[in-house]
Amino acid sequence: MYTSADLRKGLKITIDNEPYIITHFDFAKPGKGQALYRTKMKNMITGNTLDRTYRSGETFEPAHLEDRKMQYLYKEGDHYCFMDNQTYEQVHVSEDAIGDAKNYLIDNLPVDVLLFREKAIGVDVPNFVNLRVTETSPWVKGDTSGSDSKPATVETGYVLRVPPFIEEGELIVIDTRTGEYSTRVKG
């Protein structure tokens, strides 16, 4: 169990049987009375935020979260299916829980699935993924219109800006933290 003295930014605790992460923390010691701990927390399942003030001596249950190495298999409706690399157990994650990671999911991509009480609540993809460009306008040699990028659609349906020399069918590296083009895959 955590006490109010353990509260800090980034700490994960359980409130009303749901995991929360503390996003902001402030300590105040008034002239009289107990110390106050003001927190802002984000629900790790729904994304809702919560402002709470606690007094010294209060206790909190840690959020028992587990990161498990899995690989992406397929999409079924609005759920994505992942397989545990050790046990071959399959886990379904809702599109809401996946968020922007859905833009980078290709077959057999290794990911980290975040579990809370054996229920999948999120997915972390690698920082860089290789995706094939499926649609982009051709580059016209001598085009001096001044644009230094053009839109391109990759195999997952994600649209991003790429340099004008990128053509359909090329494999590119995308930084999943920013969603931007990084480089072209050589070879």
N, C-alpha and C positions, 0 to 999 in steps of 0.2 A: 504494500500500500504506500502511496505517496502522501505527504502532508503538504499543507499550504506553503511551507518553507521550500519545498522541492519545485514549486511552479516556476517555469521559465519558458521562453519562446522555443517552440519546436517540440515540447513535451506532448506525448500522446496519452490521453486519459479516456476513461469510459464514463459517460454521463447518460442516465436513462437507457442503459444497454446499447449505446451507440458510441463509436469511436470519434473523438474530437482531437484536433491538434491546436495547440495554443499559438496564435499568430501575433499577439501583442501582449506584453506583460508590464505592469507598473506596480511598484511597491510604495506604500505610503504609511508613515508612522505619525498619527496625530499626537498632539501634546498629551492628551488623556486617552485611555482606552487601549484596545488591541490594535495591532498592525493590520492594515488592509492590503489585500492583493487584488488588484483590478486586472481582469483578463479579457481578451477577445479570443474566441475560439471558432474554429470552422469544423462543421460536421464532415467527416471524411467519406460519408456515403451520399448525403444529399447536397452538400456544399453550402448549407445554410450557416450563417454566422450567429454567434451568441455573445453577448456582453454579460459577464458575471463578476461580482465582487465577493471575495471570500475573506474570512477572518483567520487569524493565526490559529493553528491547532486542528483545522478541518482536514479530513482525509479523503483520498481519491483512489479509485481502482485504476491500475494501469490498463491501457488498451493492449490486449494481447494480439499483436499483428504478426503475420508471418509472410515473408517473401519466399515464393517458390519458383524455381526455374521451370518454365514450361515452353511449349512451342505452339504457335498458332496453326490451327487446322483448317477451319472454314467458318463462313458466316451463315447463320440460319435464321431468317426473319430479322428481328432486331437484336439478336444475341450472337455472340462470337464464341466459338468453341476452341478451347486450349487443352493440350494434353501434358500431364506431368511426365517429365523425362525419366523419373525413377520408377513410379508405380504404374504408369500408363493409364492413370485415372483421367477422365475427361471432365472439364469444368466449363460451364457456360457463364459468360459475363455479359451484362446488358450494355447496349450501346451508350447509355448515359454514363455508366461507370467507366467506360473506356475513354470517352472524351476525344481529344484530337489525335490520340494514338491510332484511331481507325484509319487515318490518312496514310499510314505507313505499314499496315499489316499485309504481308504477302505470305503465301504458303510456307510452312516450316520455319518461319522467323522465330528465333529464340527470344523470349521475353521474361520479365519478372512479373508474376501475378501476386498482388497484395491481397492477403486473406485475413478476415476478421471472423473469428469463431467458425472457421472452415467455410465461410462464404466469401466469394471473390468480390472485392470492392474497387479494384483498380488494376491498371496494367502499365508497366514501365517498359518502353521499347528502347533498343540501343540508341546511343546518341547519333549515330550515322547509319543510314540504310541506303542500299542500292536499289533504285527503281528504274524501270524502262519507260522511256517517253513514248506514249501511244499517239499523241496528237500535238502538232505545233505547226505554225506557218513556216514555209521555207524561207531561207535566207537568200536575199538577192544580192549578189556581189556588186559592190559599188553603191549600195544603199547608204546614203549619207543623211538620212532623216534625223539623225542624232539620237535615236532611241538606243539605249545600251542593253535593253532586255526585251523579251517577248513572253507572252503566256504559253505555258506548255501543260498538257495533261499527262499524268503518269498512270501506270497500270492499275492503281487503286482508285482512280477517278479524281485524285487530288490535283488541283490546279495551282501552279506557282510560276514565278518569273524566272526565266533562264537567259543566258547570253544568246545573242543572235546566231552563233555558229552551231548551236545544238540542233540536231535533226531528229526526226521520228525514228524510233527503233534503237536509239542510243541509250546506254545505261549511264545514269547519273547518280551522284552521291548527294543525299539530302540530310541536312542537320535537323534532327527531329526536335531539338530544343527551340529552334526559331522557325522551322518550317521552310527554310530557304535553301536554294541551290548552293552546294559546296564546291563540287568539282565534277569532271567527267571521268568515268571509269576507263582507264587505259587498257588496251589490249583486246 
